[in-house]
Amino acid sequence: MDIDLNSLSLKELKDLQTQVAKAINGYEDRRKKEALAELEERARAMGFSLAELTGVAPSRKRAPAAAKYANPANPADTWSGRGRKPRWYAEALAAGKSPDDLSI
């Protein structure tokens, strides 16, 4: 595949550069997945999991936290008590409500 780079505009060259970078990353990702699958298969054939052999536990995703507080004006608007306080929660506290008043 021969491309006459001198005949391309700057925009075309930058587009080509972006496409090449994506193709390289895609190739590397595919090779890593293939290698990982092969290693997992060989470990399974020997009666182990890859995580057991490497000492790395599989990543666990944390479940979303359950809602603890609800907006009195809109009960569908909830907050789990984690992270930044929502504006409605801070305003309700400033208006004299207690967290127990807002709890579900």
HUBEL-V176333 format. One record per residue. SS is DSSP state (hx for helix, st for strand, lp for the rest). D_LAST is the distance of its C-alpha to the last C-alpha in Angstrom with 2 decimals. Layout:
((SS/D_LAST) (SS/D_LAST))
This chain:
((lp/65.05) (lp/66.78) (lp/65.11) (lp/67.22) (hx/64.86) (hx/67.35) (hx/67.04) (lp/63.25) (lp/61.67) (hx/59.30) (hx/56.29) (hx/57.50) (hx/58.04) (hx/54.53) (hx/53.09) (hx/55.24) (hx/54.07) (hx/50.41) (hx/51.23) (hx/53.13) (hx/50.30) (hx/47.85) (hx/50.43) (hx/50.96) (hx/47.26) (hx/46.90) (hx/49.95) (hx/48.72) (hx/45.32) (hx/47.11) (hx/49.46) (hx/46.68) (hx/44.84) (hx/48.15) (hx/48.95) (hx/45.55) (hx/45.88) (hx/49.41) (hx/48.41) (hx/45.57) (hx/48.05) (hx/50.65) (hx/48.25) (hx/47.05) (hx/50.74) (lp/51.26) (lp/48.33) (lp/45.89) (lp/42.99) (hx/43.45) (hx/40.51) (hx/42.30) (hx/45.52) (hx/44.19) (lp/41.72) (lp/38.97) (lp/35.73) (lp/34.34) (lp/31.56) (lp/28.08) (lp/25.37) (lp/21.98) (lp/19.15) (lp/16.51) (lp/13.58) (lp/10.30) (lp/7.60) (lp/5.53) (st/5.30) (st/6.11) (lp/9.50) (lp/10.10) (lp/13.41) (lp/12.46) (lp/9.13) (lp/10.99) (lp/11.27) (st/8.85) (st/9.80) (lp/10.09) (lp/11.39) (lp/14.84) (lp/17.67) (lp/18.30) (lp/15.81) (lp/15.42) (hx/17.41) (hx/14.78) (hx/12.88) (hx/16.33) (hx/17.39) (hx/14.57) (hx/15.45) (hx/19.07) (lp/18.64) (lp/17.74) (lp/13.95) (lp/12.59) (hx/9.98) (hx/8.45) (hx/8.52) (hx/6.55) (st/3.77) (lp/0.00))
